Amino acid sequence: MMKDENVETKMETNERKAWESFKLFITSFLGNKKDPNYKSIVEEMIQNFKILGCSISLKVHFLDSHLVYFSENLGAVSEEQGERFHQDIKEMERRYQGKWNVSMIADYCRMLQRDYPCKVHKRKSDKITFEVKKKRHYKDL
């Protein structure tokens, strides 16, 4: 479809802009090396699709808000990581029955945090056991 020149001749101006920005996105962002100007390419694509009135899915919102974190060499990112993301998003869409909800992002972030339970955090928890807390709380009784 991308190589077919007849596709573009049947499009209106806004449709053609969205199509061209999508093709540019595919060639300059989704390959093994991303274009140094990738942020503006993605932003332009999202803007062109908004002009068409397209509803932006959760995946595109995630892409838009996490552009900074994409690695310099996208080919080096494993297929398993991409597949895991799609499985997680599919589960979120199933859970929320395809309806957009602000808590979807929060649930997804919590799911990511659960995947890394051994991550070292700045705040240290008190290493007091439940028994010590119980004695301290009930010492007056």
N, CA, C and O atoms as a GROMACS GRO file, in nm:
protein
  564
    1MET      N    1   0.082  -0.119   0.000
    1MET     CA    2   0.000   0.000   0.000
    1MET      C    3   0.087   0.126   0.000
    1MET      O    4   0.050   0.228  -0.059
    2MET      N    5   0.201   0.119   0.066
    2MET     CA    6   0.288   0.237   0.070
    2MET      C    7   0.351   0.265  -0.066
    2MET      O    8   0.380   0.380  -0.098
    3LYS      N    9   0.372   0.161  -0.145
    3LYS     CA   10   0.435   0.180  -0.276
    3LYS      C   11   0.335   0.216  -0.384
    3LYS      O   12   0.374   0.262  -0.492
    4ASP      N   13   0.208   0.197  -0.358
    4ASP     CA   14   0.104   0.227  -0.456
    4ASP      C   15   0.081   0.377  -0.464
    4ASP      O   16   0.037   0.439  -0.368
    5GLU      N   17   0.111   0.436  -0.580
    5GLU     CA   18   0.097   0.580  -0.598
    5GLU      C   19  -0.048   0.622  -0.616
    5GLU      O   20  -0.081   0.739  -0.596
    6ASN      N   21  -0.134   0.530  -0.655
    6ASN     CA   22  -0.276   0.562  -0.676
    6ASN      C   23  -0.348   0.591  -0.544
    6ASN      O   24  -0.451   0.658  -0.543
    7VAL      N   25  -0.294   0.541  -0.435
    7VAL     CA   26  -0.356   0.562  -0.305
    7VAL      C   27  -0.362   0.711  -0.273
    7VAL      O   28  -0.465   0.763  -0.231
    8GLU      N   29  -0.252   0.780  -0.294
    8GLU     CA   30  -0.244   0.922  -0.260
    8GLU      C   31  -0.330   1.009  -0.351
    8GLU      O   32  -0.377   1.115  -0.308
    9THR      N   33  -0.352   0.967  -0.474
    9THR     CA   34  -0.432   1.049  -0.566
    9THR      C   35  -0.579   1.052  -0.527
    9THR      O   36  -0.651   1.144  -0.565
   10LYS      N   37  -0.624   0.954  -0.452
   10LYS     CA   38  -0.765   0.947  -0.413
   10LYS      C   39  -0.791   1.008  -0.275
   10LYS      O   40  -0.903   1.003  -0.225
   11MET      N   41  -0.687   1.066  -0.216
   11MET     CA   42  -0.701   1.124  -0.083
   11MET      C   43  -0.725   1.274  -0.091
   11MET      O   44  -0.683   1.341  -0.186
   12GLU      N   45  -0.792   1.325   0.011
   12GLU     CA   46  -0.807   1.469   0.024
   12GLU      C   47  -0.682   1.526   0.091
   12GLU      O   48  -0.595   1.450   0.132
   13THR      N   49  -0.674   1.657   0.102
   13THR     CA   50  -0.552   1.723   0.152
   13THR      C   51  -0.514   1.677   0.292
   13THR      O   52  -0.399   1.640   0.316
   14ASN      N   53  -0.609   1.680   0.386
   14ASN     CA   54  -0.578   1.639   0.524
   14ASN      C   55  -0.542   1.491   0.532
   14ASN      O   56  -0.454   1.453   0.608
   15GLU      N   57  -0.610   1.409   0.454
   15GLU     CA   58  -0.579   1.265   0.452
   15GLU      C   59  -0.439   1.242   0.398
   15GLU      O   60  -0.365   1.159   0.449
   16ARG      N   61  -0.403   1.318   0.292
   16ARG     CA   62  -0.270   1.302   0.232
   16ARG      C   63  -0.162   1.344   0.331
   16ARG      O   64  -0.057   1.279   0.340
   17LYS      N   65  -0.186   1.453   0.404
   17LYS     CA   66  -0.087   1.498   0.505
   17LYS      C   67  -0.068   1.390   0.612
   17LYS      O   68   0.045   1.361   0.651
   18ALA      N   69  -0.178   1.333   0.658
   18ALA     CA   70  -0.168   1.228   0.761
   18ALA      C   71  -0.095   1.106   0.705
   18ALA      O   72  -0.013   1.047   0.774
   19TRP      N   73  -0.125   1.070   0.581
   19TRP     CA   74  -0.062   0.954   0.518
   19TRP      C   75   0.088   0.977   0.500
   19TRP      O   76   0.168   0.889   0.531
   20GLU      N   77   0.125   1.095   0.452
   20GLU     CA   78   0.267   1.126   0.432
   20GLU      C   79   0.343   1.130   0.564
   20GLU      O   80   0.457   1.084   0.572
   21SER      N   81   0.281   1.186   0.667
   21SER     CA   82   0.348   1.188   0.798
   21SER      C   83   0.360   1.047   0.855
   21SER      O   84   0.458   1.017   0.924
   22PHE      N   85   0.263   0.962   0.828
   22PHE     CA   86   0.270   0.822   0.873
   22PHE      C   87   0.383   0.749   0.801
   22PHE      O   88   0.457   0.673   0.863
   23LYS      N   89   0.397   0.771   0.670
   23LYS     CA   90   0.506   0.707   0.594
   23LYS      C   91   0.641   0.756   0.644
   23LYS      O   92   0.735   0.677   0.658
   24LEU      N   93   0.651   0.886   0.672
   24LEU     CA   94   0.776   0.941   0.725
   24LEU      C   95   0.807   0.882   0.861
   24LEU      O   96   0.923   0.852   0.892
   25PHE      N   97   0.705   0.864   0.943
   25PHE     CA   98   0.720   0.801   1.075
   25PHE      C   99   0.776   0.660   1.061
   25PHE      O  100   0.866   0.621   1.135
   26ILE      N  101   0.722   0.583   0.967
   26ILE     CA  102   0.766   0.445   0.948
   26ILE      C  103   0.912   0.440   0.906
   26ILE      O  104   0.990   0.362   0.960
   27THR      N  105   0.950   0.524   0.809
   27THR     CA  106   1.087   0.517   0.757
   27THR      C  107   1.191   0.579   0.849
   27THR      O  108   1.306   0.535   0.851
   28SER      N  109   1.152   0.680   0.928
   28SER     CA  110   1.254   0.750   1.007
   28SER      C  111   1.252   0.718   1.156
   28SER      O  112   1.341   0.761   1.229
   29PHE      N  113   1.151   0.645   1.201
   29PHE     CA  114   1.144   0.618   1.344
   29PHE      C  115   1.140   0.469   1.377
   29PHE      O  116   1.202   0.426   1.474
   30LEU      N  117   1.068   0.392   1.299
   30LEU     CA  118   1.051   0.251   1.332
   30LEU      C  119   1.163   0.161   1.281
   30LEU      O  120   1.161   0.041   1.309
   31GLY      N  121   1.258   0.214   1.209
   31GLY     CA  122   1.369   0.133   1.160
   31GLY      C  123   1.471   0.108   1.269
   31GLY      O  124   1.446   0.136   1.387
   32ASN      N  125   1.586   0.055   1.230
   32ASN     CA  126   1.691   0.027   1.328
   32ASN      C  127   1.755   0.154   1.382
   32ASN      O  128   1.800   0.156   1.497
   33LYS      N  129   1.759   0.258   1.304
   33LYS     CA  130   1.816   0.385   1.349
   33LYS      C  131   1.707   0.491   1.343
   33LYS      O  132   1.638   0.504   1.242
   34LYS      N  133   1.692   0.566   1.451
   34LYS     CA  134   1.590   0.670   1.447
   34LYS      C  135   1.651   0.802   1.401
   34LYS      O  136   1.768   0.832   1.428
   35ASP      N  137   1.571   0.878   1.333
   35ASP     CA  138   1.610   1.008   1.281
   35ASP      C  139   1.637   1.104   1.398
   35ASP      O  140   1.564   1.098   1.497
   36PRO      N  141   1.738   1.191   1.389
   36PRO     CA  142   1.762   1.286   1.498
   36PRO      C  143   1.643   1.379   1.522
   36PRO      O  144   1.629   1.435   1.631
   37ASN      N  145   1.559   1.395   1.422
   37ASN     CA  146   1.443   1.483   1.431
   37ASN      C  147   1.316   1.405   1.463
   37ASN      O  148   1.206   1.448   1.427
   38TYR      N  149   1.328   1.290   1.529
   38TYR     CA  150   1.216   1.198   1.547
   38TYR      C  151   1.102   1.257   1.629
   38TYR      O  152   0.986   1.224   1.606
   39LYS      N  153   1.133   1.344   1.725
   39LYS     CA  154   1.026   1.401   1.809
   39LYS      C  155   0.928   1.482   1.727
   39LYS      O  156   0.806   1.467   1.741
   40SER      N  157   0.980   1.568   1.642
   40SER     CA  158   0.890   1.651   1.561
   40SER      C  159   0.814   1.567   1.459
   40SER      O  160   0.701   1.600   1.424
   41ILE      N  161   0.876   1.459   1.410
   41ILE     CA  162   0.809   1.370   1.314
   41ILE      C  163   0.688   1.303   1.380
   41ILE      O  164   0.580   1.298   1.322
   42VAL      N  165   0.708   1.252   1.501
   42VAL     CA  166   0.598   1.186   1.573
   42VAL      C  167   0.491   1.287   1.611
   42VAL      O  168   0.372   1.259   1.597
   43GLU      N  169   0.532   1.403   1.659
   43GLU     CA  170   0.434   1.506   1.697
   43GLU      C  171   0.351   1.550   1.577
   43GLU      O  172   0.230   1.571   1.588
   44GLU      N  173   0.417   1.566   1.462
   44GLU     CA  174   0.345   1.606   1.340
   44GLU      C  175   0.246   1.498   1.298
   44GLU      O  176   0.134   1.529   1.258
   45MET      N  177   0.287   1.371   1.306
   45MET     CA  178   0.197   1.262   1.270
   45MET      C  179   0.074   1.262   1.361
   45MET      O  180  -0.039   1.251   1.313
   46ILE      N  181   0.095   1.274   1.490
   46ILE     CA  182  -0.016   1.275   1.585
   46ILE      C  183  -0.108   1.394   1.558
   46ILE      O  184  -0.231   1.380   1.562
   47GLN      N  185  -0.050   1.509   1.530
   47GLN     CA  186  -0.130   1.628   1.501
   47GLN      C  187  -0.212   1.610   1.374
   47GLN      O  188  -0.330   1.647   1.371
   48ASN      N  189  -0.152   1.552   1.269
   48ASN     CA  190  -0.226   1.530   1.144
   48ASN      C  191  -0.341   1.434   1.162
   48ASN      O  192  -0.447   1.451   1.101
   49PHE      N  193  -0.324   1.332   1.244
   49PHE     CA  194  -0.433   1.238   1.268
   49PHE      C  195  -0.541   1.300   1.357
   49PHE      O  196  -0.658   1.266   1.344
   50LYS      N  197  -0.503   1.391   1.446
   50LYS     CA  198  -0.604   1.462   1.527
   50LYS      C  199  -0.690   1.551   1.438
   50LYS      O  200  -0.811   1.562   1.459
   51ILE      N  201  -0.628   1.614   1.338
   51ILE     CA  202  -0.702   1.700   1.244
   51ILE      C  203  -0.807   1.618   1.171
   51ILE      O  204  -0.917   1.666   1.144
   52LEU      N  205  -0.774   1.493   1.139
   52LEU     CA  206  -0.870   1.404   1.072
   52LEU      C  207  -0.981   1.360   1.166
   52LEU      O  208  -1.083   1.308   1.120
   53GLY      N  209  -0.962   1.380   1.295
   53GLY     CA  210  -1.063   1.339   1.392
   53GLY      C  211  -1.044   1.197   1.439
   53GLY      O  212  -1.137   1.136   1.493
   54CYS      N  213  -0.925   1.144   1.419
   54CYS     CA  214  -0.898   1.006   1.462
   54CYS      C  215  -0.883   1.001   1.613
   54CYS      O  216  -0.819   1.087   1.674
   55SER      N  217  -0.941   0.902   1.671
   55SER     CA  218  -0.927   0.878   1.814
   55SER      C  219  -0.791   0.815   1.837
   55SER      O  220  -0.756   0.716   1.772
   56ILE      N  221  -0.715   0.871   1.929
   56ILE     CA  222  -0.580   0.820   1.954
   56ILE      C  223  -0.588   0.710   2.059
   56ILE      O  224  -0.642   0.730   2.168
   57SER      N  225  -0.532   0.596   2.025
   57SER     CA  226  -0.537   0.483   2.117
   57SER      C  227  -0.437   0.500   2.230
   57SER      O  228  -0.352   0.589   2.227
   58LEU      N  229  -0.449   0.415   2.329
   58LEU     CA  230  -0.361   0.418   2.445
   58LEU      C  231  -0.215   0.399   2.402
   58LEU      O  232  -0.125   0.459   2.459
   59LYS      N  233  -0.192   0.316   2.301
   59LYS     CA  234  -0.056   0.290   2.255
   59LYS      C  235   0.009   0.416   2.201
   59LYS      O  236   0.126   0.442   2.228
   60VAL      N  237  -0.066   0.497   2.126
   60VAL     CA  238  -0.010   0.620   2.072
   60VAL      C  239   0.014   0.722   2.183
   60VAL      O  240   0.115   0.793   2.180
   61HIS      N  241  -0.075   0.730   2.281
   61HIS     CA  242  -0.052   0.818   2.396
   61HIS      C  243   0.076   0.776   2.468
   61HIS      O  244   0.156   0.861   2.508
   62PHE      N  245   0.096   0.646   2.485
   62PHE     CA  246   0.215   0.596   2.551
   62PHE      C  247   0.339   0.632   2.470
   62PHE      O  248   0.439   0.676   2.526
   63LEU      N  249   0.332   0.614   2.337
   63LEU     CA  250   0.443   0.648   2.249
   63LEU      C  251   0.475   0.797   2.261
   63LEU      O  252   0.591   0.834   2.275
   64ASP      N  253   0.373   0.880   2.256
   64ASP     CA  254   0.393   1.024   2.260
   64ASP      C  255   0.455   1.069   2.392
   64ASP      O  256   0.541   1.157   2.393
   65SER      N  257   0.413   1.010   2.502
   65SER     CA  258   0.464   1.055   2.632
   65SER      C  259   0.598   0.993   2.670
   65SER      O  260   0.661   1.038   2.765
   66HIS      N  261   0.643   0.892   2.597
   66HIS     CA  262   0.769   0.826   2.630
   66HIS      C  263   0.872   0.833   2.518
   66HIS      O  264   0.960   0.747   2.510
   67LEU      N  265   0.862   0.933   2.432
   67LEU     CA  266   0.956   0.945   2.320
   67LEU      C  267   1.100   0.955   2.367
   67LEU      O  268   1.191   0.903   2.303
   68VAL      N  269   1.121   1.022   2.477
   68VAL     CA  270   1.257   1.045   2.527
   68VAL      C  271   1.326   0.914   2.564
   68VAL      O  272   1.448   0.903   2.553
   69TYR      N  273   1.249   0.814   2.606
   69TYR     CA  274   1.307   0.691   2.657
   69TYR      C  275   1.338   0.587   2.550
   69TYR      O  276   1.393   0.482   2.581
   70PHE      N  277   1.302   0.615   2.424
   70PHE     CA  278   1.333   0.518   2.320
   70PHE      C  279   1.484   0.516   2.298
   70PHE      O  280   1.549   0.620   2.297
   71SER      N  281   1.537   0.398   2.282
   71SER     CA  282   1.682   0.385   2.268
   71SER      C  283   1.728   0.441   2.134
   71SER      O  284   1.649   0.455   2.040
   72GLU      N  285   1.856   0.473   2.126
   72GLU     CA  286   1.912   0.528   2.003
   72GLU      C  287   1.908   0.426   1.890
   72GLU      O  288   1.886   0.462   1.775
   73ASN      N  289   1.930   0.302   1.923
   73ASN     CA  290   1.929   0.197   1.821
   73ASN      C  291   1.810   0.106   1.850
   73ASN      O  292   1.820   0.015   1.932
   74LEU      N  293   1.701   0.130   1.782
   74LEU     CA  294   1.579   0.055   1.811
   74LEU      C  295   1.592  -0.092   1.772
   74LEU      O  296   1.520  -0.176   1.825
   75GLY      N  297   1.683  -0.123   1.679
   75GLY     CA  298   1.701  -0.262   1.639
   75GLY      C  299   1.761  -0.346   1.750
   75GLY      O  300   1.748  -0.468   1.751
   76ALA      N  301   1.828  -0.280   1.845
   76ALA     CA  302   1.892  -0.352   1.954
   76ALA      C  303   1.792  -0.392   2.062
   76ALA      O  304   1.822  -0.476   2.147
   77VAL      N  305   1.674  -0.332   2.060
   77VAL     CA  306   1.571  -0.366   2.159
   77VAL      C  307   1.512  -0.500   2.121
   77VAL      O  308   1.478  -0.524   2.005
   78SER      N  309   1.499  -0.587   2.217
   78SER     CA  310   1.455  -0.722   2.185
   78SER      C  311   1.309  -0.727   2.146
   78SER      O  312   1.229  -0.642   2.187
   79GLU      N  313   1.275  -0.827   2.067
   79GLU     CA  314   1.136  -0.848   2.026
   79GLU      C  315   1.049  -0.883   2.147
   79GLU      O  316   0.931  -0.851   2.150
   80GLU      N  317   1.110  -0.947   2.247
   80GLU     CA  318   1.034  -0.988   2.366
   80GLU      C  319   0.980  -0.866   2.440
   80GLU      O  320   0.868  -0.869   2.491
   81GLN      N  321   1.061  -0.759   2.447
   81GLN     CA  322   1.016  -0.638   2.516
   81GLN      C  323   0.896  -0.576   2.446
   81GLN      O  324   0.800  -0.535   2.510
   82GLY      N  325   0.902  -0.570   2.313
   82GLY     CA  326   0.790  -0.516   2.237
   82GLY      C  327   0.666  -0.602   2.250
   82GLY      O  328   0.555  -0.551   2.264
   83GLU      N  329   0.686  -0.734   2.247
   83GLU     CA  330   0.573  -0.826   2.260
   83GLU      C  331   0.511  -0.814   2.399
   83GLU      O  332   0.389  -0.820   2.413
   84ARG      N  333   0.594  -0.797   2.500
   84ARG     CA  334   0.545  -0.782   2.637
   84ARG      C  335   0.459  -0.657   2.651
   84ARG      O  336   0.354  -0.660   2.715
   85PHE      N  337   0.504  -0.547   2.589
   85PHE     CA  338   0.428  -0.423   2.592
   85PHE      C  339   0.290  -0.443   2.530
   85PHE      O  340   0.190  -0.401   2.587
   86HIS      N  341   0.285  -0.508   2.414
   86HIS     CA  342   0.157  -0.529   2.346
   86HIS      C  343   0.065  -0.620   2.427
   86HIS      O  344  -0.056  -0.599   2.430
   87GLN      N  345   0.123  -0.720   2.493
   87GLN     CA  346   0.041  -0.808   2.577
   87GLN      C  347  -0.016  -0.730   2.696
   87GLN      O  348  -0.132  -0.746   2.732
   88ASP      N  349   0.067  -0.645   2.756
   88ASP     CA  350   0.022  -0.565   2.870
   88ASP      C  351  -0.091  -0.470   2.828
   88ASP      O  352  -0.192  -0.458   2.898
   89ILE      N  353  -0.072  -0.403   2.715
   89ILE     CA  354  -0.173  -0.308   2.668
   89ILE      C  355  -0.302  -0.381   2.631
   89ILE      O  356  -0.411  -0.331   2.656
   90LYS      N  357  -0.289  -0.499   2.570
   90LYS     CA  358  -0.408  -0.577   2.535
   90LYS      C  359  -0.487  -0.614   2.660
   90LYS      O  360  -0.609  -0.610   2.661
   91GLU      N  361  -0.415  -0.651   2.766
   91GLU     CA  362  -0.480  -0.684   2.893
   91GLU      C  363  -0.550  -0.561   2.951
   91GLU      O  364  -0.661  -0.572   3.004
   92MET      N  365  -0.486  -0.445   2.942
   92MET     CA  366  -0.547  -0.322   2.992
   92MET      C  367  -0.673  -0.287   2.912
   92MET      O  368  -0.774  -0.247   2.969
   93GLU      N  369  -0.666  -0.304   2.780
   93GLU     CA  370  -0.783  -0.275   2.696
   93GLU      C  371  -0.896  -0.372   2.728
   93GLU      O  372  -1.013  -0.332   2.728
   94ARG      N  373  -0.863  -0.498   2.755
   94ARG     CA  374  -0.965  -0.596   2.790
   94ARG      C  375  -1.028  -0.559   2.924
   94ARG      O  376  -1.150  -0.564   2.941
   95ARG      N  377  -0.944  -0.522   3.018
   95ARG     CA  378  -0.991  -0.489   3.152
   95ARG      C  379  -1.085  -0.368   3.150
   95ARG      O  380  -1.186  -0.365   3.222
   96TYR      N  381  -1.052  -0.270   3.068
   96TYR     CA  382  -1.135  -0.150   3.061
   96TYR      C  383  -1.232  -0.153   2.944
   96TYR      O  384  -1.296  -0.052   2.914
   97GLN      N  385  -1.244  -0.264   2.878
   97GLN     CA  386  -1.339  -0.288   2.769
   97GLN      C  387  -1.330  -0.183   2.659
   97GLN      O  388  -1.431  -0.139   2.605
   98GLY      N  389  -1.207  -0.145   2.626
   98GLY     CA  390  -1.185  -0.053   2.516
   98GLY      C  391  -1.222   0.091   2.543
   98GLY      O  392  -1.209   0.175   2.454
   99LYS      N  393  -1.267   0.123   2.662
   99LYS     CA  394  -1.305   0.261   2.695
   99LYS      C  395  -1.186   0.332   2.758
   99LYS      O  396  -1.115   0.275   2.842
  100TRP      N  397  -1.164   0.455   2.718
  100TRP     CA  398  -1.054   0.533   2.772
  100TRP      C  399  -1.086   0.573   2.915
  100TRP      O  400  -1.196   0.621   2.945
  101ASN      N  401  -0.989   0.553   3.002
  101ASN     CA  402  -1.006   0.587   3.141
  101ASN      C  403  -0.871   0.632   3.194
  101ASN      O  404  -0.769   0.570   3.163
  102VAL      N  405  -0.868   0.737   3.271
  102VAL     CA  406  -0.742   0.790   3.323
  102VAL      C  407  -0.671   0.686   3.409
  102VAL      O  408  -0.548   0.681   3.411
  103SER      N  409  -0.747   0.603   3.480
  103SER     CA  410  -0.683   0.504   3.566
  103SER      C  411  -0.610   0.396   3.488
  103SER      O  412  -0.533   0.319   3.546
  104MET      N  413  -0.633   0.388   3.356
  104MET     CA  414  -0.561   0.287   3.277
  104MET      C  415  -0.411   0.310   3.286
  104MET      O  416  -0.334   0.216   3.305
  105ILE      N  417  -0.369   0.436   3.272
  105ILE     CA  418  -0.226   0.467   3.277
  105ILE      C  419  -0.171   0.434   3.415
  105ILE      O  420  -0.062   0.378   3.427
  106ALA      N  421  -0.244   0.468   3.520
  106ALA     CA  422  -0.199   0.439   3.656
  106ALA      C  423  -0.186   0.288   3.676
  106ALA      O  424  -0.088   0.242   3.735
  107ASP      N  425  -0.284   0.212   3.628
  107ASP     CA  426  -0.276   0.066   3.640
  107ASP      C  427  -0.156   0.012   3.564
  107ASP      O  428  -0.087  -0.078   3.612
  108TYR      N  429  -0.130   0.067   3.445
  108TYR     CA  430  -0.016   0.020   3.366
  108TYR      C  431   0.114   0.051   3.439
  108TYR      O  432   0.205  -0.032   3.442
  109CYS      N  433   0.124   0.169   3.498
  109CYS     CA  434   0.246   0.205   3.573
  109CYS      C  435   0.264   0.114   3.694
  109CYS      O  436   0.376   0.072   3.723
  110ARG      N  437   0.154   0.083   3.764
  110ARG     CA  438   0.164  -0.010   3.877
  110ARG      C  439   0.208  -0.148   3.830
  110ARG      O  440   0.285  -0.215   3.899
  111MET      N  441   0.160  -0.188   3.714
  111MET     CA  442   0.199  -0.318   3.660
  111MET      C  443   0.350  -0.319   3.631
  111MET      O  444   0.417  -0.419   3.655
  112LEU      N  445   0.401  -0.208   3.577
  112LEU     CA  446   0.544  -0.198   3.550
  112LEU      C  447   0.625  -0.202   3.679
  112LEU      O  448   0.731  -0.265   3.684
  113GLN      N  449   0.575  -0.136   3.784
  113GLN     CA  450   0.646  -0.136   3.912
  113GLN      C  451   0.650  -0.276   3.972
  113GLN      O  452   0.749  -0.315   4.032
  114ARG      N  453   0.543  -0.352   3.955
  114ARG     CA  454   0.541  -0.488   4.008
  114ARG      C  455   0.640  -0.578   3.935
  114ARG      O  456   0.687  -0.676   3.990
  115ASP      N  457   0.672  -0.543   3.809
  115ASP     CA  458   0.767  -0.624   3.733
  115ASP      C  459   0.910  -0.608   3.784
  115ASP      O  460   0.994  -0.693   3.756
  116TYR      N  461   0.938  -0.502   3.858
  116TYR     CA  462   1.072  -0.476   3.909
  116TYR      C  463   1.070  -0.464   4.061
  116TYR      O  464   1.096  -0.356   4.114
  117PRO      N  465   1.040  -0.573   4.132
  117PRO     CA  466   1.028  -0.564   4.278
  117PRO      C  467   1.161  -0.541   4.349
  117PRO      O  468   1.161  -0.492   4.462
  118CYS      N  469   1.273  -0.574   4.287
  118CYS     CA  470   1.403  -0.562   4.353
  118CYS      C  471   1.469  -0.427   4.329
  118CYS      O  472   1.583  -0.405   4.368
  119LYS      N  473   1.399  -0.338   4.265
  119LYS     CA  474   1.455  -0.207   4.236
  119LYS      C  475   1.485  -0.133   4.366
  119LYS      O  476   1.403  -0.134   4.458
  120VAL      N  477   1.601  -0.070   4.374
  120VAL     CA  478   1.642   0.001   4.494
  120VAL      C  479   1.579   0.140   4.492
  120VAL      O  480   1.590   0.212   4.393
  121HIS      N  481   1.514   0.176   4.601
  121HIS     CA  482   1.449   0.306   4.612
  121HIS      C  483   1.525   0.392   4.711
  121HIS      O  484   1.601   0.341   4.793
  122LYS      N  485   1.507   0.523   4.703
  122LYS     CA  486   1.579   0.616   4.790
  122LYS      C  487   1.534   0.604   4.934
  122LYS      O  488   1.617   0.605   5.026
  123ARG      N  489   1.406   0.592   4.956
  123ARG     CA  490   1.356   0.582   5.092
  123ARG      C  491   1.372   0.440   5.143
  123ARG      O  492   1.341   0.344   5.073
  124LYS      N  493   1.420   0.428   5.262
  124LYS     CA  494   1.437   0.297   5.324
  124LYS      C  495   1.321   0.271   5.418
  124LYS      O  496   1.278   0.360   5.491
  125SER      N  497   1.271   0.151   5.415
  125SER     CA  498   1.163   0.117   5.507
  125SER      C  499   1.223   0.078   5.642
  125SER      O  500   1.337   0.033   5.650
  126ASP      N  501   1.144   0.096   5.746
  126ASP     CA  502   1.188   0.053   5.878
  126ASP      C  503   1.194  -0.099   5.878
  126ASP      O  504   1.102  -0.166   5.831
  127LYS      N  505   1.301  -0.151   5.929
  127LYS     CA  506   1.317  -0.297   5.932
  127LYS      C  507   1.263  -0.353   6.062
  127LYS      O  508   1.321  -0.444   6.121
  128ILE      N  509   1.151  -0.298   6.106
  128ILE     CA  510   1.089  -0.344   6.230
  128ILE      C  511   0.987  -0.451   6.195
  128ILE      O  512   0.905  -0.433   6.104
  129THR      N  513   0.993  -0.558   6.265
  129THR     CA  514   0.899  -0.667   6.238
  129THR      C  515   0.762  -0.635   6.296
  129THR      O  516   0.746  -0.542   6.375
  130PHE      N  517   0.666  -0.711   6.255
  130PHE     CA  518   0.530  -0.693   6.303
  130PHE      C  519   0.522  -0.716   6.454
  130PHE      O  520   0.448  -0.647   6.524
  131GLU      N  521   0.598  -0.811   6.504
  131GLU     CA  522   0.596  -0.842   6.647
  131GLU      C  523   0.646  -0.723   6.729
  131GLU      O  524   0.589  -0.691   6.833
  132VAL      N  525   0.752  -0.656   6.684
  132VAL     CA  526   0.805  -0.540   6.754
  132VAL      C  527   0.702  -0.427   6.754
  132VAL      O  528   0.682  -0.361   6.856
  133LYS      N  529   0.638  -0.406   6.640
  133LYS     CA  530   0.534  -0.302   6.632
  133LYS      C  531   0.418  -0.335   6.725
  133LYS      O  532   0.362  -0.246   6.790
  134LYS      N  533   0.383  -0.461   6.731
  134LYS     CA  534   0.271  -0.504   6.815
  134LYS      C  535   0.304  -0.479   6.963
  134LYS      O  536   0.219  -0.432   7.038
  135LYS      N  537   0.428  -0.510   7.004
  135LYS     CA  538   0.469  -0.488   7.143
  135LYS      C  539   0.470  -0.339   7.176
  135LYS      O  540   0.426  -0.299   7.284
  136ARG      N  541   0.519  -0.259   7.084
  136ARG     CA  542   0.526  -0.115   7.106
  136ARG      C  543   0.386  -0.054   7.116
  136ARG      O  544   0.364   0.036   7.197
  137HIS      N  545   0.295  -0.102   7.037
  137HIS     CA  546   0.159  -0.048   7.036
  137HIS      C  547   0.079  -0.090   7.159
  137HIS      O  548   0.000  -0.011   7.211
  138TYR      N  549   0.098  -0.212   7.205
  138TYR     CA  550   0.018  -0.264   7.316
  138TYR      C  551   0.092  -0.262   7.450
  138TYR      O  552   0.050  -0.330   7.543
  139LYS      N  553   0.202  -0.187   7.462
  139LYS     CA  554   0.280  -0.190   7.586
  139LYS      C  555   0.204  -0.129   7.705
  139LYS      O  556   0.229  -0.166   7.820
  140ASP      N  557   0.112  -0.036   7.677
  140ASP     CA  558   0.036   0.027   7.786
  140ASP      C  559  -0.078  -0.060   7.837
  140ASP      O  560  -0.130  -0.033   7.945
  141LEU      N  561  -0.116  -0.160   7.765
  141LEU     CA  562  -0.232  -0.241   7.806
  141LEU      C  563  -0.197  -0.348   7.903
  141LEU      O  564  -0.285  -0.424   7.945
   0.00000   0.00000   0.00000
